Amino acid sequence: MIEGYVEYPKRLYCREVKCPVQALLDAEQPGTPKHDEIRNVCKVGCLQTSHSFHAWLNANGYLVVKPIEK
């Protein structure tokens, strides 16, 4: 965590764009077989693009940061 910054809350983008898969995921208990099955849909066939996610991050003030390599 960088002082003065807030970390991106997990799956916020999915909820903001009202992803139908996220809605199904939210209805299940984490760690259950059904939740894991739905989560796999996100892993292998996300309905969004990385470009739209990155654009959303920028539009909402989030930064992608990387530590300095030593």
mmCIF file of the N, C-alpha and C atoms, coordinates in Angstrom:
data_MODEL
# 
_entry.id   MODEL 
# 
loop_
_atom_site.group_PDB 
_atom_site.id 
_atom_site.type_symbol 
_atom_site.label_atom_id 
_atom_site.label_alt_id 
_atom_site.label_comp_id 
_atom_site.label_asym_id 
_atom_site.label_entity_id 
_atom_site.label_seq_id 
_atom_site.pdbx_PDB_ins_code 
_atom_site.Cartn_x 
_atom_site.Cartn_y 
_atom_site.Cartn_z 
_atom_site.occupancy 
_atom_site.B_iso_or_equiv 
_atom_site.pdbx_formal_charge 
_atom_site.auth_seq_id 
_atom_site.auth_comp_id 
_atom_site.auth_asym_id 
_atom_site.auth_atom_id 
_atom_site.pdbx_PDB_model_num 
ATOM 1   N N  . MET A 1 1  ? 0.845   -1.176  0.000   1.00 0.00 ? 1  MET A N  1 
ATOM 2   C CA . MET A 1 1  ? 0.000   0.000   0.000   1.00 0.00 ? 1  MET A CA 1 
ATOM 3   C C  . MET A 1 1  ? 0.894   1.244   0.000   1.00 0.00 ? 1  MET A C  1 
ATOM 4   N N  . ILE A 1 2  ? 0.552   2.194   -0.816  1.00 0.00 ? 2  ILE A N  1 
ATOM 5   C CA . ILE A 1 2  ? 1.294   3.440   -0.901  1.00 0.00 ? 2  ILE A CA 1 
ATOM 6   C C  . ILE A 1 2  ? 0.589   4.477   -0.040  1.00 0.00 ? 2  ILE A C  1 
ATOM 7   N N  . GLU A 1 3  ? 1.340   5.145   0.817   1.00 0.00 ? 3  GLU A N  1 
ATOM 8   C CA . GLU A 1 3  ? 0.758   6.138   1.704   1.00 0.00 ? 3  GLU A CA 1 
ATOM 9   C C  . GLU A 1 3  ? 0.026   7.210   0.899   1.00 0.00 ? 3  GLU A C  1 
ATOM 10  N N  . GLY A 1 4  ? -1.190  7.524   1.326   1.00 0.00 ? 4  GLY A N  1 
ATOM 11  C CA . GLY A 1 4  ? -1.977  8.551   0.662   1.00 0.00 ? 4  GLY A CA 1 
ATOM 12  C C  . GLY A 1 4  ? -2.824  8.031   -0.493  1.00 0.00 ? 4  GLY A C  1 
ATOM 13  N N  . TYR A 1 5  ? -2.765  6.729   -0.744  1.00 0.00 ? 5  TYR A N  1 
ATOM 14  C CA . TYR A 1 5  ? -3.529  6.120   -1.833  1.00 0.00 ? 5  TYR A CA 1 
ATOM 15  C C  . TYR A 1 5  ? -4.439  5.035   -1.276  1.00 0.00 ? 5  TYR A C  1 
ATOM 16  N N  . VAL A 1 6  ? -5.503  4.753   -1.985  1.00 0.00 ? 6  VAL A N  1 
ATOM 17  C CA . VAL A 1 6  ? -6.404  3.676   -1.609  1.00 0.00 ? 6  VAL A CA 1 
ATOM 18  C C  . VAL A 1 6  ? -6.201  2.537   -2.614  1.00 0.00 ? 6  VAL A C  1 
ATOM 19  N N  . GLU A 1 7  ? -6.260  1.315   -2.132  1.00 0.00 ? 7  GLU A N  1 
ATOM 20  C CA . GLU A 1 7  ? -6.094  0.159   -3.001  1.00 0.00 ? 7  GLU A CA 1 
ATOM 21  C C  . GLU A 1 7  ? -7.423  -0.150  -3.707  1.00 0.00 ? 7  GLU A C  1 
ATOM 22  N N  . TYR A 1 8  ? -7.324  -0.613  -4.938  1.00 0.00 ? 8  TYR A N  1 
ATOM 23  C CA . TYR A 1 8  ? -8.512  -0.988  -5.717  1.00 0.00 ? 8  TYR A CA 1 
ATOM 24  C C  . TYR A 1 8  ? -9.231  -2.131  -5.014  1.00 0.00 ? 8  TYR A C  1 
ATOM 25  N N  . PRO A 1 9  ? -10.523 -1.954  -4.710  1.00 0.00 ? 9  PRO A N  1 
ATOM 26  C CA . PRO A 1 9  ? -11.287 -3.045  -4.097  1.00 0.00 ? 9  PRO A CA 1 
ATOM 27  C C  . PRO A 1 9  ? -11.553 -4.149  -5.119  1.00 0.00 ? 9  PRO A C  1 
ATOM 28  N N  . LYS A 1 10 ? -11.248 -5.351  -4.739  1.00 0.00 ? 10 LYS A N  1 
ATOM 29  C CA . LYS A 1 10 ? -11.411 -6.510  -5.611  1.00 0.00 ? 10 LYS A CA 1 
ATOM 30  C C  . LYS A 1 10 ? -12.807 -6.537  -6.245  1.00 0.00 ? 10 LYS A C  1 
ATOM 31  N N  . ARG A 1 11 ? -12.843 -6.690  -7.567  1.00 0.00 ? 11 ARG A N  1 
ATOM 32  C CA . ARG A 1 11 ? -14.037 -6.883  -8.386  1.00 0.00 ? 11 ARG A CA 1 
ATOM 33  C C  . ARG A 1 11 ? -14.966 -5.661  -8.442  1.00 0.00 ? 11 ARG A C  1 
ATOM 34  N N  . LEU A 1 12 ? -14.462 -4.497  -8.028  1.00 0.00 ? 12 LEU A N  1 
ATOM 35  C CA . LEU A 1 12 ? -15.255 -3.276  -8.087  1.00 0.00 ? 12 LEU A CA 1 
ATOM 36  C C  . LEU A 1 12 ? -15.698 -2.965  -9.520  1.00 0.00 ? 12 LEU A C  1 
ATOM 37  N N  . TYR A 1 13 ? -14.778 -3.076  -10.455 1.00 0.00 ? 13 TYR A N  1 
ATOM 38  C CA . TYR A 1 13 ? -15.113 -2.818  -11.859 1.00 0.00 ? 13 TYR A CA 1 
ATOM 39  C C  . TYR A 1 13 ? -16.269 -3.708  -12.312 1.00 0.00 ? 13 TYR A C  1 
ATOM 40  N N  . CYS A 1 14 ? -16.192 -4.980  -11.985 1.00 0.00 ? 14 CYS A N  1 
ATOM 41  C CA . CYS A 1 14 ? -17.233 -5.937  -12.381 1.00 0.00 ? 14 CYS A CA 1 
ATOM 42  C C  . CYS A 1 14 ? -18.602 -5.512  -11.845 1.00 0.00 ? 14 CYS A C  1 
ATOM 43  N N  . ARG A 1 15 ? -18.612 -5.041  -10.608 1.00 0.00 ? 15 ARG A N  1 
ATOM 44  C CA . ARG A 1 15 ? -19.876 -4.584  -10.021 1.00 0.00 ? 15 ARG A CA 1 
ATOM 45  C C  . ARG A 1 15 ? -20.349 -3.272  -10.647 1.00 0.00 ? 15 ARG A C  1 
ATOM 46  N N  . GLU A 1 16 ? -19.419 -2.362  -10.899 1.00 0.00 ? 16 GLU A N  1 
ATOM 47  C CA . GLU A 1 16 ? -19.768 -1.057  -11.479 1.00 0.00 ? 16 GLU A CA 1 
ATOM 48  C C  . GLU A 1 16 ? -20.369 -1.180  -12.873 1.00 0.00 ? 16 GLU A C  1 
ATOM 49  N N  . VAL A 1 17 ? -19.838 -2.118  -13.684 1.00 0.00 ? 17 VAL A N  1 
ATOM 50  C CA . VAL A 1 17 ? -20.361 -2.285  -15.043 1.00 0.00 ? 17 VAL A CA 1 
ATOM 51  C C  . VAL A 1 17 ? -21.533 -3.263  -15.072 1.00 0.00 ? 17 VAL A C  1 
ATOM 52  N N  . LYS A 1 18 ? -21.931 -3.702  -13.880 1.00 0.00 ? 18 LYS A N  1 
ATOM 53  C CA . LYS A 1 18 ? -23.073 -4.605  -13.717 1.00 0.00 ? 18 LYS A CA 1 
ATOM 54  C C  . LYS A 1 18 ? -22.925 -5.890  -14.539 1.00 0.00 ? 18 LYS A C  1 
ATOM 55  N N  . CYS A 1 19 ? -21.759 -6.510  -14.383 1.00 0.00 ? 19 CYS A N  1 
ATOM 56  C CA . CYS A 1 19 ? -21.485 -7.775  -15.067 1.00 0.00 ? 19 CYS A CA 1 
ATOM 57  C C  . CYS A 1 19 ? -22.474 -8.839  -14.587 1.00 0.00 ? 19 CYS A C  1 
ATOM 58  N N  . PRO A 1 20 ? -23.159 -9.525  -15.512 1.00 0.00 ? 20 PRO A N  1 
ATOM 59  C CA . PRO A 1 20 ? -24.121 -10.549 -15.104 1.00 0.00 ? 20 PRO A CA 1 
ATOM 60  C C  . PRO A 1 20 ? -23.446 -11.740 -14.414 1.00 0.00 ? 20 PRO A C  1 
ATOM 61  N N  . VAL A 1 21 ? -22.222 -12.026 -14.778 1.00 0.00 ? 21 VAL A N  1 
ATOM 62  C CA . VAL A 1 21 ? -21.497 -13.118 -14.123 1.00 0.00 ? 21 VAL A CA 1 
ATOM 63  C C  . VAL A 1 21 ? -21.178 -12.725 -12.683 1.00 0.00 ? 21 VAL A C  1 
ATOM 64  N N  . GLN A 1 22 ? -20.817 -11.457 -12.468 1.00 0.00 ? 22 GLN A N  1 
ATOM 65  C CA . GLN A 1 22 ? -20.540 -10.984 -11.115 1.00 0.00 ? 22 GLN A CA 1 
ATOM 66  C C  . GLN A 1 22 ? -21.793 -11.083 -10.246 1.00 0.00 ? 22 GLN A C  1 
ATOM 67  N N  . ALA A 1 23 ? -22.942 -10.784 -10.821 1.00 0.00 ? 23 ALA A N  1 
ATOM 68  C CA . ALA A 1 23 ? -24.199 -10.894 -10.063 1.00 0.00 ? 23 ALA A CA 1 
ATOM 69  C C  . ALA A 1 23 ? -24.426 -12.336 -9.610  1.00 0.00 ? 23 ALA A C  1 
ATOM 70  N N  . LEU A 1 24 ? -24.137 -13.286 -10.480 1.00 0.00 ? 24 LEU A N  1 
ATOM 71  C CA . LEU A 1 24 ? -24.262 -14.704 -10.109 1.00 0.00 ? 24 LEU A CA 1 
ATOM 72  C C  . LEU A 1 24 ? -23.249 -15.062 -9.025  1.00 0.00 ? 24 LEU A C  1 
ATOM 73  N N  . LEU A 1 25 ? -22.051 -14.540 -9.166  1.00 0.00 ? 25 LEU A N  1 
ATOM 74  C CA . LEU A 1 25 ? -20.993 -14.805 -8.197  1.00 0.00 ? 25 LEU A CA 1 
ATOM 75  C C  . LEU A 1 25 ? -21.352 -14.254 -6.823  1.00 0.00 ? 25 LEU A C  1 
ATOM 76  N N  . ASP A 1 26 ? -21.917 -13.063 -6.793  1.00 0.00 ? 26 ASP A N  1 
ATOM 77  C CA . ASP A 1 26 ? -22.310 -12.441 -5.524  1.00 0.00 ? 26 ASP A CA 1 
ATOM 78  C C  . ASP A 1 26 ? -23.406 -13.220 -4.810  1.00 0.00 ? 26 ASP A C  1 
ATOM 79  N N  . ALA A 1 27 ? -24.182 -13.980 -5.554  1.00 0.00 ? 27 ALA A N  1 
ATOM 80  C CA . ALA A 1 27 ? -25.279 -14.746 -4.960  1.00 0.00 ? 27 ALA A CA 1 
ATOM 81  C C  . ALA A 1 27 ? -24.798 -16.046 -4.305  1.00 0.00 ? 27 ALA A C  1 
ATOM 82  N N  . GLU A 1 28 ? -23.536 -16.406 -4.525  1.00 0.00 ? 28 GLU A N  1 
ATOM 83  C CA . GLU A 1 28 ? -22.998 -17.656 -3.976  1.00 0.00 ? 28 GLU A CA 1 
ATOM 84  C C  . GLU A 1 28 ? -21.986 -17.393 -2.873  1.00 0.00 ? 28 GLU A C  1 
ATOM 85  N N  . GLN A 1 29 ? -21.836 -18.353 -1.991  1.00 0.00 ? 29 GLN A N  1 
ATOM 86  C CA . GLN A 1 29 ? -20.848 -18.270 -0.912  1.00 0.00 ? 29 GLN A CA 1 
ATOM 87  C C  . GLN A 1 29 ? -19.460 -18.559 -1.477  1.00 0.00 ? 29 GLN A C  1 
ATOM 88  N N  . PRO A 1 30 ? -18.478 -17.694 -1.193  1.00 0.00 ? 30 PRO A N  1 
ATOM 89  C CA . PRO A 1 30 ? -17.108 -17.976 -1.640  1.00 0.00 ? 30 PRO A CA 1 
ATOM 90  C C  . PRO A 1 30 ? -16.604 -19.321 -1.110  1.00 0.00 ? 30 PRO A C  1 
ATOM 91  N N  . GLY A 1 31 ? -15.873 -20.029 -1.961  1.00 0.00 ? 31 GLY A N  1 
ATOM 92  C CA . GLY A 1 31 ? -15.310 -21.313 -1.570  1.00 0.00 ? 31 GLY A CA 1 
ATOM 93  C C  . GLY A 1 31 ? -16.196 -22.509 -1.841  1.00 0.00 ? 31 GLY A C  1 
ATOM 94  N N  . THR A 1 32 ? -17.441 -22.263 -2.236  1.00 0.00 ? 32 THR A N  1 
ATOM 95  C CA . THR A 1 32 ? -18.330 -23.380 -2.560  1.00 0.00 ? 32 THR A CA 1 
ATOM 96  C C  . THR A 1 32 ? -18.074 -23.830 -3.993  1.00 0.00 ? 32 THR A C  1 
ATOM 97  N N  . PRO A 1 33 ? -18.427 -25.065 -4.320  1.00 0.00 ? 33 PRO A N  1 
ATOM 98  C CA . PRO A 1 33 ? -18.237 -25.541 -5.694  1.00 0.00 ? 33 PRO A CA 1 
ATOM 99  C C  . PRO A 1 33 ? -18.945 -24.665 -6.735  1.00 0.00 ? 33 PRO A C  1 
ATOM 100 N N  . LYS A 1 34 ? -20.146 -24.207 -6.432  1.00 0.00 ? 34 LYS A N  1 
ATOM 101 C CA . LYS A 1 34 ? -20.886 -23.354 -7.371  1.00 0.00 ? 34 LYS A CA 1 
ATOM 102 C C  . LYS A 1 34 ? -20.162 -22.026 -7.591  1.00 0.00 ? 34 LYS A C  1 
ATOM 103 N N  . HIS A 1 35 ? -19.682 -21.418 -6.521  1.00 0.00 ? 35 HIS A N  1 
ATOM 104 C CA . HIS A 1 35 ? -18.938 -20.159 -6.612  1.00 0.00 ? 35 HIS A CA 1 
ATOM 105 C C  . HIS A 1 35 ? -17.688 -20.360 -7.460  1.00 0.00 ? 35 HIS A C  1 
ATOM 106 N N  . ASP A 1 36 ? -16.966 -21.447 -7.210  1.00 0.00 ? 36 ASP A N  1 
ATOM 107 C CA . ASP A 1 36 ? -15.750 -21.728 -7.966  1.00 0.00 ? 36 ASP A CA 1 
ATOM 108 C C  . ASP A 1 36 ? -16.049 -21.946 -9.446  1.00 0.00 ? 36 ASP A C  1 
ATOM 109 N N  . GLU A 1 37 ? -17.149 -22.595 -9.734  1.00 0.00 ? 37 GLU A N  1 
ATOM 110 C CA . GLU A 1 37 ? -17.568 -22.838 -11.126 1.00 0.00 ? 37 GLU A CA 1 
ATOM 111 C C  . GLU A 1 37 ? -17.851 -21.508 -11.839 1.00 0.00 ? 37 GLU A C  1 
ATOM 112 N N  . ILE A 1 38 ? -18.573 -20.623 -11.178 1.00 0.00 ? 38 ILE A N  1 
ATOM 113 C CA . ILE A 1 38 ? -18.890 -19.311 -11.755 1.00 0.00 ? 38 ILE A CA 1 
ATOM 114 C C  . ILE A 1 38 ? -17.618 -18.480 -11.882 1.00 0.00 ? 38 ILE A C  1 
ATOM 115 N N  . ARG A 1 39 ? -16.765 -18.533 -10.882 1.00 0.00 ? 39 ARG A N  1 
ATOM 116 C CA . ARG A 1 39 ? -15.510 -17.779 -10.904 1.00 0.00 ? 39 ARG A CA 1 
ATOM 117 C C  . ARG A 1 39 ? -14.643 -18.192 -12.089 1.00 0.00 ? 39 ARG A C  1 
ATOM 118 N N  . ASN A 1 40 ? -14.706 -19.456 -12.443 1.00 0.00 ? 40 ASN A N  1 
ATOM 119 C CA . ASN A 1 40 ? -13.935 -19.952 -13.579 1.00 0.00 ? 40 ASN A CA 1 
ATOM 120 C C  . ASN A 1 40 ? -14.389 -19.299 -14.889 1.00 0.00 ? 40 ASN A C  1 
ATOM 121 N N  . VAL A 1 41 ? -15.659 -18.937 -14.982 1.00 0.00 ? 41 VAL A N  1 
ATOM 122 C CA . VAL A 1 41 ? -16.154 -18.218 -16.163 1.00 0.00 ? 41 VAL A CA 1 
ATOM 123 C C  . VAL A 1 41 ? -15.381 -16.914 -16.309 1.00 0.00 ? 41 VAL A C  1 
ATOM 124 N N  . CYS A 1 42 ? -15.167 -16.225 -15.207 1.00 0.00 ? 42 CYS A N  1 
ATOM 125 C CA . CYS A 1 42 ? -14.399 -14.971 -15.232 1.00 0.00 ? 42 CYS A CA 1 
ATOM 126 C C  . CYS A 1 42 ? -12.958 -15.216 -15.672 1.00 0.00 ? 42 CYS A C  1 
ATOM 127 N N  . LYS A 1 43 ? -12.381 -16.262 -15.174 1.00 0.00 ? 43 LYS A N  1 
ATOM 128 C CA . LYS A 1 43 ? -10.974 -16.554 -15.465 1.00 0.00 ? 43 LYS A CA 1 
ATOM 129 C C  . LYS A 1 43 ? -10.733 -16.883 -16.932 1.00 0.00 ? 43 LYS A C  1 
ATOM 130 N N  . VAL A 1 44 ? -11.649 -17.617 -17.540 1.00 0.00 ? 44 VAL A N  1 
ATOM 131 C CA . VAL A 1 44 ? -11.397 -18.094 -18.911 1.00 0.00 ? 44 VAL A CA 1 
ATOM 132 C C  . VAL A 1 44 ? -12.221 -17.391 -19.984 1.00 0.00 ? 44 VAL A C  1 
ATOM 133 N N  . GLY A 1 45 ? -13.232 -16.643 -19.601 1.00 0.00 ? 45 GLY A N  1 
ATOM 134 C CA . GLY A 1 45 ? -14.090 -16.027 -20.608 1.00 0.00 ? 45 GLY A CA 1 
ATOM 135 C C  . GLY A 1 45 ? -14.734 -14.735 -20.155 1.00 0.00 ? 45 GLY A C  1 
ATOM 136 N N  . CYS A 1 46 ? -13.941 -13.842 -19.588 1.00 0.00 ? 46 CYS A N  1 
ATOM 137 C CA . CYS A 1 46 ? -14.471 -12.563 -19.118 1.00 0.00 ? 46 CYS A CA 1 
ATOM 138 C C  . CYS A 1 46 ? -15.222 -11.852 -20.241 1.00 0.00 ? 46 CYS A C  1 
ATOM 139 N N  . LEU A 1 47 ? -16.348 -11.263 -19.899 1.00 0.00 ? 47 LEU A N  1 
ATOM 140 C CA . LEU A 1 47 ? -17.173 -10.557 -20.883 1.00 0.00 ? 47 LEU A CA 1 
ATOM 141 C C  . LEU A 1 47 ? -16.617 -9.177  -21.233 1.00 0.00 ? 47 LEU A C  1 
ATOM 142 N N  . GLN A 1 48 ? -15.688 -8.682  -20.425 1.00 0.00 ? 48 GLN A N  1 
ATOM 143 C CA . GLN A 1 48 ? -15.094 -7.365  -20.641 1.00 0.00 ? 48 GLN A CA 1 
ATOM 144 C C  . GLN A 1 48 ? -13.719 -7.509  -21.279 1.00 0.00 ? 48 GLN A C  1 
ATOM 145 N N  . THR A 1 49 ? -13.147 -6.386  -21.682 1.00 0.00 ? 49 THR A N  1 
ATOM 146 C CA . THR A 1 49 ? -11.792 -6.406  -22.240 1.00 0.00 ? 49 THR A CA 1 
ATOM 147 C C  . THR A 1 49 ? -10.828 -5.735  -21.267 1.00 0.00 ? 49 THR A C  1 
ATOM 148 N N  . SER A 1 50 ? -9.563  -6.067  -21.401 1.00 0.00 ? 50 SER A N  1 
ATOM 149 C CA . SER A 1 50 ? -8.568  -5.415  -20.551 1.00 0.00 ? 50 SER A CA 1 
ATOM 150 C C  . SER A 1 50 ? -8.516  -3.923  -20.868 1.00 0.00 ? 50 SER A C  1 
ATOM 151 N N  . HIS A 1 51 ? -8.772  -3.565  -22.122 1.00 0.00 ? 51 HIS A N  1 
ATOM 152 C CA . HIS A 1 51 ? -8.784  -2.147  -22.508 1.00 0.00 ? 51 HIS A CA 1 
ATOM 153 C C  . HIS A 1 51 ? -9.897  -1.392  -21.767 1.00 0.00 ? 51 HIS A C  1 
ATOM 154 N N  . SER A 1 52 ? -11.093 -1.970  -21.718 1.00 0.00 ? 52 SER A N  1 
ATOM 155 C CA . SER A 1 52 ? -12.196 -1.287  -21.028 1.00 0.00 ? 52 SER A CA 1 
ATOM 156 C C  . SER A 1 52 ? -11.932 -1.200  -19.524 1.00 0.00 ? 52 SER A C  1 
ATOM 157 N N  . PHE A 1 53 ? -11.305 -2.235  -18.954 1.00 0.00 ? 53 PHE A N  1 
ATOM 158 C CA . PHE A 1 53 ? -10.958 -2.210  -17.532 1.00 0.00 ? 53 PHE A CA 1 
ATOM 159 C C  . PHE A 1 53 ? -9.926  -1.121  -17.263 1.00 0.00 ? 53 PHE A C  1 
ATOM 160 N N  . HIS A 1 54 ? -8.904  -1.045  -18.084 1.00 0.00 ? 54 HIS A N  1 
ATOM 161 C CA . HIS A 1 54 ? -7.859  -0.037  -17.912 1.00 0.00 ? 54 HIS A CA 1 
ATOM 162 C C  . HIS A 1 54 ? -8.434  1.378   -18.070 1.00 0.00 ? 54 HIS A C  1 
ATOM 163 N N  . ALA A 1 55 ? -9.302  1.567   -19.060 1.00 0.00 ? 55 ALA A N  1 
ATOM 164 C CA . ALA A 1 55 ? -9.941  2.870   -19.271 1.00 0.00 ? 55 ALA A CA 1 
ATOM 165 C C  . ALA A 1 55 ? -10.786 3.242   -18.056 1.00 0.00 ? 55 ALA A C  1 
ATOM 166 N N  . TRP A 1 56 ? -11.506 2.274   -17.497 1.00 0.00 ? 56 TRP A N  1 
ATOM 167 C CA . TRP A 1 56 ? -12.324 2.516   -16.311 1.00 0.00 ? 56 TRP A CA 1 
ATOM 168 C C  . TRP A 1 56 ? -11.435 2.907   -15.132 1.00 0.00 ? 56 TRP A C  1 
ATOM 169 N N  . LEU A 1 57 ? -10.317 2.184   -14.951 1.00 0.00 ? 57 LEU A N  1 
ATOM 170 C CA . LEU A 1 57 ? -9.389  2.523   -13.871 1.00 0.00 ? 57 LEU A CA 1 
ATOM 171 C C  . LEU A 1 57 ? -8.934  3.977   -13.995 1.00 0.00 ? 57 LEU A C  1 
ATOM 172 N N  . ASN A 1 58 ? -8.519  4.366   -15.187 1.00 0.00 ? 58 ASN A N  1 
ATOM 173 C CA . ASN A 1 58 ? -8.060  5.737   -15.413 1.00 0.00 ? 58 ASN A CA 1 
ATOM 174 C C  . ASN A 1 58 ? -9.171  6.748   -15.155 1.00 0.00 ? 58 ASN A C  1 
ATOM 175 N N  . ALA A 1 59 ? -10.360 6.474   -15.663 1.00 0.00 ? 59 ALA A N  1 
ATOM 176 C CA . ALA A 1 59 ? -11.493 7.391   -15.506 1.00 0.00 ? 59 ALA A CA 1 
ATOM 177 C C  . ALA A 1 59 ? -11.894 7.558   -14.041 1.00 0.00 ? 59 ALA A C  1 
ATOM 178 N N  . ASN A 1 60 ? -11.591 6.544   -13.229 1.00 0.00 ? 60 ASN A N  1 
ATOM 179 C CA . ASN A 1 60 ? -11.966 6.575   -11.814 1.00 0.00 ? 60 ASN A CA 1 
ATOM 180 C C  . ASN A 1 60 ? -10.787 6.889   -10.893 1.00 0.00 ? 60 ASN A C  1 
ATOM 181 N N  . GLY A 1 61 ? -9.686  7.345   -11.486 1.00 0.00 ? 61 GLY A N  1 
ATOM 182 C CA . GLY A 1 61 ? -8.567  7.828   -10.698 1.00 0.00 ? 61 GLY A CA 1 
ATOM 183 C C  . GLY A 1 61 ? -7.626  6.780   -10.147 1.00 0.00 ? 61 GLY A C  1 
ATOM 184 N N  . TYR A 1 62 ? -7.758  5.529   -10.562 1.00 0.00 ? 62 TYR A N  1 
ATOM 185 C CA . TYR A 1 62 ? -6.847  4.491   -10.090 1.00 0.00 ? 62 TYR A CA 1 
ATOM 186 C C  . TYR A 1 62 ? -5.579  4.511   -10.920 1.00 0.00 ? 62 TYR A C  1 
ATOM 187 N N  . LEU A 1 63 ? -4.465  4.163   -10.285 1.00 0.00 ? 63 LEU A N  1 
ATOM 188 C CA . LEU A 1 63 ? -3.170  4.109   -10.948 1.00 0.00 ? 63 LEU A CA 1 
ATOM 189 C C  . LEU A 1 63 ? -2.652  2.676   -10.906 1.00 0.00 ? 63 LEU A C  1 
ATOM 190 N N  . VAL A 1 64 ? -1.981  2.282   -11.961 1.00 0.00 ? 64 VAL A N  1 
ATOM 191 C CA . VAL A 1 64 ? -1.290  0.996   -11.957 1.00 0.00 ? 64 VAL A CA 1 
ATOM 192 C C  . VAL A 1 64 ? 0.161   1.339   -11.642 1.00 0.00 ? 64 VAL A C  1 
ATOM 193 N N  . VAL A 1 65 ? 0.676   0.785   -10.565 1.00 0.00 ? 65 VAL A N  1 
ATOM 194 C CA . VAL A 1 65 ? 2.031   1.133   -10.138 1.00 0.00 ? 65 VAL A CA 1 
ATOM 195 C C  . VAL A 1 65 ? 2.906   -0.116  -10.087 1.00 0.00 ? 65 VAL A C  1 
ATOM 196 N N  . LYS A 1 66 ? 4.213   0.129   -10.201 1.00 0.00 ? 66 LYS A N  1 
ATOM 197 C CA . LYS A 1 66 ? 5.197   -0.945  -10.142 1.00 0.00 ? 66 LYS A CA 1 
ATOM 198 C C  . LYS A 1 66 ? 6.364   -0.435  -9.320  1.00 0.00 ? 66 LYS A C  1 
ATOM 199 N N  . PRO A 1 67 ? 6.891   -1.270  -8.423  1.00 0.00 ? 67 PRO A N  1 
ATOM 200 C CA . PRO A 1 67 ? 8.028   -0.828  -7.619  1.00 0.00 ? 67 PRO A CA 1 
ATOM 201 C C  . PRO A 1 67 ? 9.284   -0.680  -8.481  1.00 0.00 ? 67 PRO A C  1 
ATOM 202 N N  . ILE A 1 68 ? 10.186  0.164   -8.035  1.00 0.00 ? 68 ILE A N  1 
ATOM 203 C CA . ILE A 1 68 ? 11.459  0.344   -8.712  1.00 0.00 ? 68 ILE A CA 1 
ATOM 204 C C  . ILE A 1 68 ? 12.280  -0.929  -8.525  1.00 0.00 ? 68 ILE A C  1 
ATOM 205 N N  . GLU A 1 69 ? 12.812  -1.441  -9.629  1.00 0.00 ? 69 GLU A N  1 
ATOM 206 C CA . GLU A 1 69 ? 13.661  -2.635  -9.538  1.00 0.00 ? 69 GLU A CA 1 
ATOM 207 C C  . GLU A 1 69 ? 15.037  -2.242  -9.050  1.00 0.00 ? 69 GLU A C  1 
ATOM 208 N N  . LYS A 1 70 ? 15.582  -3.070  -8.178  1.00 0.00 ? 70 LYS A N  1 
ATOM 209 C CA . LYS A 1 70 ? 16.905  -2.778  -7.605  1.00 0.00 ? 70 LYS A CA 1 
ATOM 210 C C  . LYS A 1 70 ? 17.969  -3.570  -8.293  1.00 0.00 ? 70 LYS A C  1 
# 
